[in-house]
Amino acid sequence: MAEDLTKKAAEMLLQGATLLSEPCPYCKGVRVMKQGQALCISCGRQPEKKEIPKQDPPKVTTSSIEKILEKKMYDLTKELEQEKDHEKQQNILKTINSLLETMEKAKGKQ
């Protein structure tokens, strides 16, 4: 049986399969994966398929975006207050200007 598995694994590798770094969960043997299917060269077993429940991504609302932008504005204002380097001050002001533009756009979409 091991020889058949070795041949099958070799064929899979020639067809573009890859060796997995994780060992077989059953016998700790070397595994080969192709198109989401893993095959252990030693025991021939494949891990049980488990369905992973899909989770909806968190909904981003205009108000949550505004809160984030306001927090960034606050942080940049504090940073500007402490900054002594003129060039860095200019960069912070450019970023603040971009934030203000973005906040205006967000308010316009409400």
N, C-alpha and C positions, 0 to 999 in steps of 0.2 A: 504494500500500500504506500509506503514512504517513497518508493521510486516513482509511482504514478503521480504522487503529489508534487514531487520535485520536477517531473516533466511538465505538469500542468503549470506550476509556478514559473518555470523557464519560458513556457509559451506566453504566459501572461506578461512577463517582463519584456519579451520581444515585441509584444503588441502594445507596449507603452505603460504597463503597470509600474508601480513603484514599491520599493521596500519600505515597510513601516518601521519607525524607531521604537514604537511600543510593542512589547512582546505579546504573544497570545495570552489572553486572560486565563486559559485553561491549562496549558502546558508550558508556558513561557517560551515557546518556539518562535521562529522568525515568521513574520507575516508579509504577504504581498497584497497590494490593493490596486484594484482597477474598477473604475466607474462606481465607486462607493462600496464595492464588495471586497471584504478582506478575507484572505485564505491563509490559514496556518500551514506552513510547509511540513511541520512535524506531525500534527494530529488531524489536520484537515477540517477542523471545526471552524465555524464562523460565529462570531458573537451574535447573541440574540438582538434582533432589531427592536429598538425602543422608540416609540413615537414621542417626539418632544413637542409639548403643547406650544402652539404659537401664541405669543403675547403681542398685543397691539402696542405699537410705540406710544409713548406718552404724548398726549395732545398738547401742542404748543398754541397757546392763545395769544392774542394781541396784548392782553394785559400782562401775561408772563414775559413776553418779549420786552415790553415797556419797563417792567421791573428790573430786568437784567440790564437794559441799556441805562437806566437811572443809576444802578449800582456801579456800572462801569464809569459813568460820568462823575459820580462821587469820588471813586478811586483815582481817576485821572486828575480831578481838581486838587485832591490832597497831594498827589505826586507833583503837580505843577507848582503848588505852593512851596514845596520843599526844594525843588530843583534850582540850582544856581547856574548851570551851563545853558547858555543862550540857545545853542543848536538843539539841545534836548527839549528846551521849553517850546521851541518852534514845532518840533515833532509832536509833542503832547497836544499843542493847540490845533494842529492839523487833525489829529485823531479826535479831539473833542468836536471839531467842526463836522467831521464825518458822522460822529454819533448824533449830533444835532440834526443833521440831514436825514439820517435813518429814522430818528424819532418822529420827525415831521411826516415822513412817508408812512410810518406805522399809524399815526393819528389820522392820516387821510384815508386809510383803508377801513376805518371803523364805521 
